[in-house]
Amino acid sequence: MSIFSKLTEKPWLAQPEGQDPALHYLPEDIWPQRTALKFFLATVSVLFSLFIVTLLGRSQLPDFQVLAGEPWLPLSDRSGLWLSTSLLLGSSLAMQLAQWCAARQRLSAVLGALTAAVALILLFLFAQYRVWLQLADAGFGFTDTAASNYFYLLTALHAVHLLGGVIAVSPVFLQLAKARAATLEKTLTLCCAYWHYLLLLWLLLFWLLTSPAQTLNTLAALCGFGEANL
């Protein structure tokens, strides 16, 4: 293209179909749904970050008692949470398998992997419910201590996002029934990203909520909290 032609371009005018120069510079892997998911995950990250920061600040008050670190504390035995974690990890792997099969047009395998991913999420939620019941039976209900309050709040908020993922993935079963392979792979790519994100978020919450007081104090100090600041 000559310099004169470049200078006399009128990009504000409608271009013939397929001739819009701006579209020629868009990578093939960029599409609106992926951008929307990135914005959504950024918002979720900010939300959980705010709750975590308030937890660290609250942990510096004298009446705060952690839920793990000593034998008599309820989350010193993490077996129930490890079970939940294994279920969530299995769901994430199953979703990855579904995306891999979709890329290779193996629709029957996609159905099995996707069903397993959703089933494991539901089992994870049930396992979490059992942990909540165990906490309540041990005398650590939602309003009994500040630490248990944050445990219920953060894990319930995480569970809500998992349920949202299950609802969002429901249309994929319709795509499978109609054999829409073209859109199936893209949809499962987004679902994979969301599933993996929630797995990583859960690992962070698991570590934080079962940390001893020394760890929380160190994190609080890094965030600028401390006895001198309260």
C-alpha distance (Angstrom), angle and dihedral (degrees) to the residues before:
residue distance angle dihedral
M1 . . .
S2 3.83 . .
I3 3.80 123.7 .
F4 3.79 90.5 -115.1
S5 3.82 92.0 54.0
K6 3.79 90.6 48.2
L7 3.82 92.4 50.9
T8 3.80 93.2 48.2
E9 3.82 95.4 50.7
K10 3.83 116.2 125.4
P11 3.80 104.1 -156.0
W12 3.81 92.1 171.5
L13 3.81 90.1 68.4
A14 3.80 122.5 84.3
Q15 3.79 111.6 -90.4
P16 3.81 126.0 -144.5
E17 3.79 114.0 -94.3
G18 3.78 110.1 -77.6
Q19 3.81 92.7 10.8
D20 3.80 101.4 89.3
P21 3.81 102.1 122.4
A22 3.80 93.2 -152.1
L23 3.80 90.6 64.3
H24 3.79 93.1 57.2
Y25 3.80 91.1 68.4
L26 3.80 97.3 52.9
P27 3.83 112.8 106.8
E28 3.77 113.8 -123.2
D29 3.81 92.5 -121.1
I30 3.82 93.8 59.4
W31 3.80 115.0 92.7
P32 3.79 132.5 152.9
Q33 3.80 96.7 -106.9
R34 3.80 92.1 57.0
T35 3.80 91.7 48.9
A36 3.81 90.1 49.2
L37 3.81 90.6 50.8
K38 3.80 91.1 51.3
F39 3.80 90.8 52.7
F40 3.81 90.9 47.4
L41 3.80 93.3 49.8
A42 3.80 90.1 47.9
T43 3.82 89.0 53.8
V44 3.82 91.6 48.5
S45 3.81 89.8 49.2
V46 3.79 91.4 53.3
L47 3.81 91.1 47.9
F48 3.80 94.4 52.2
S49 3.80 91.4 41.6
L50 3.80 90.2 57.4
F51 3.80 91.9 50.4
I52 3.81 91.4 47.3
V53 3.79 92.0 50.3
T54 3.81 91.0 50.9
L55 3.82 88.8 48.9
L56 3.81 90.9 53.9
G57 3.78 90.8 48.0
R58 3.80 92.1 48.5
S59 3.81 90.7 48.4
Q60 3.80 89.8 67.7
L61 3.79 94.4 64.0
P62 3.82 116.0 99.8
D63 3.82 95.7 -117.4
F64 3.82 95.1 56.0
Q65 3.81 114.3 113.1
V66 3.80 120.6 -175.4
L67 3.80 120.4 -132.0
A68 3.81 97.1 -130.5
G69 3.79 140.9 32.0
E70 3.80 99.4 77.7
P71 3.84 128.2 65.7
W72 3.82 93.6 -117.5
L73 3.81 94.5 53.7
P74 3.84 116.1 97.3
L75 3.80 99.8 -123.7
S76 3.80 95.8 45.9
D77 3.81 83.1 93.3
R78 3.81 101.1 61.2
S79 3.81 97.4 176.4
G80 3.81 93.2 112.1
L81 3.78 91.9 49.3
W82 3.80 92.2 46.8
L83 3.79 88.1 53.9
S84 3.81 89.7 52.1
T85 3.79 90.3 48.6
S86 3.81 93.0 51.5
L87 3.82 90.1 51.1
L88 3.80 92.1 50.3
L89 3.80 91.6 46.6
G90 3.80 89.9 50.7
S91 3.80 90.4 50.6
S92 3.80 91.4 51.2
L93 3.81 91.3 49.9
A94 3.80 91.0 47.8
M95 3.81 90.7 52.0
Q96 3.80 89.9 49.9
L97 3.79 89.0 51.5
A98 3.82 90.5 50.4
Q99 3.81 90.4 53.0
W100 3.82 91.0 47.8
C101 3.81 91.6 50.7
A102 3.82 91.6 47.0
A103 3.80 90.4 55.1
R104 3.81 87.7 56.1
Q105 3.82 95.6 45.1
R106 3.81 93.6 -114.5
L107 3.78 96.1 144.2
S108 3.80 97.4 169.3
A109 3.81 90.7 54.5
V110 3.81 89.4 47.4
L111 3.79 90.2 57.3
G112 3.79 92.9 52.2
A113 3.81 95.0 45.9
L114 3.79 92.8 45.1
T115 3.80 92.3 49.5
A116 3.80 89.6 50.3
A117 3.81 91.3 50.0
V118 3.80 92.8 52.7
A119 3.82 93.2 42.9
L120 3.81 91.6 52.1
I121 3.80 90.8 50.3
L122 3.80 90.0 53.9
L123 3.82 90.1 48.2
F124 3.80 89.0 49.8
L125 3.80 90.3 54.1
F126 3.80 90.7 49.1
A127 3.82 90.7 49.5
Q128 3.79 89.3 50.6
Y129 3.79 89.9 51.2
R130 3.80 88.7 54.2
V131 3.81 90.2 52.4
W132 3.81 89.8 50.8
L133 3.82 89.9 52.3
Q134 3.81 91.5 49.1
L135 3.79 90.8 51.0
A136 3.80 91.7 49.5
D137 3.82 92.0 48.1
A138 3.82 89.3 51.6
G139 3.79 90.2 56.6
F140 3.80 97.4 -99.6
G141 3.78 101.9 116.1
F142 3.78 126.8 161.4
T143 3.80 94.3 -83.3
D144 3.82 100.3 27.7
T145 3.82 98.9 88.4
A146 3.78 136.1 4.7
A147 3.81 91.9 -119.9
S148 3.80 93.7 52.5
N149 3.80 89.0 46.2
Y150 3.80 90.4 58.0
F151 3.80 91.7 43.6
Y152 3.80 92.5 56.4
L153 3.79 92.3 41.5
L154 3.80 97.8 50.0
T155 3.80 96.8 39.8
A156 3.81 92.0 46.0
L157 3.80 90.7 49.7
H158 3.79 89.3 50.4
A159 3.81 89.9 48.8
V160 3.81 90.8 52.9
H161 3.79 90.2 55.3
L162 3.80 89.9 49.2
L163 3.79 90.5 52.6
G164 3.79 88.4 49.2
G165 3.79 88.5 54.9
V166 3.80 91.2 51.1
I167 3.81 90.4 51.6
A168 3.80 91.6 46.2
V169 3.80 92.4 52.0
S170 3.81 93.6 51.0
P171 3.86 94.1 88.4
V172 3.80 88.5 59.3
F173 3.80 89.1 72.5
L174 3.81 88.0 57.7
Q175 3.79 90.1 50.1
L176 3.78 88.3 52.8
A177 3.80 91.5 50.3
K178 3.80 90.5 51.5
A179 3.82 92.2 40.9
R180 3.79 93.9 -126.1
A181 3.78 94.8 165.8
A182 3.81 93.6 163.4
T183 3.82 94.4 65.7
L184 3.80 95.7 29.0
E185 3.79 96.4 75.3
K186 3.81 93.3 49.2
T187 3.79 92.2 48.4
L188 3.79 92.6 49.8
T189 3.79 90.8 47.4
L190 3.79 88.5 59.5
C191 3.80 91.8 44.2
C192 3.81 90.0 51.4
A193 3.79 91.8 52.8
Y194 3.80 90.9 49.4
W195 3.81 93.6 46.5
H196 3.82 92.9 49.3
Y197 3.79 91.3 46.8
L198 3.81 92.1 53.8
L199 3.81 90.2 47.8
L200 3.81 91.4 54.3
L201 3.79 90.4 44.9
W202 3.80 90.5 51.9
L203 3.82 91.6 50.8
L204 3.81 89.0 53.4
L205 3.82 91.8 49.1
F206 3.80 91.6 45.6
W207 3.79 91.6 53.3
L208 3.78 94.5 43.5
L209 3.81 98.7 45.3
T210 3.81 94.1 47.1
S211 3.82 95.7 43.5
P212 3.82 119.8 118.6
A213 3.78 121.0 -113.4
Q214 3.81 92.8 -97.9
T215 3.80 91.6 60.5
L216 3.79 93.2 48.4
N217 3.80 90.5 48.1
T218 3.79 91.0 52.5
L219 3.80 92.6 48.8
A220 3.80 90.8 46.1
A221 3.79 90.7 52.2
L222 3.80 90.2 51.3
C223 3.80 88.3 53.3
G224 3.79 91.8 51.2
F225 3.79 97.9 -100.6
G226 3.76 124.4 128.2
E227 3.73 143.7 125.6
A228 3.78 90.3 -79.3
N229 3.77 91.8 56.7
L230 3.81 97.1 49.5
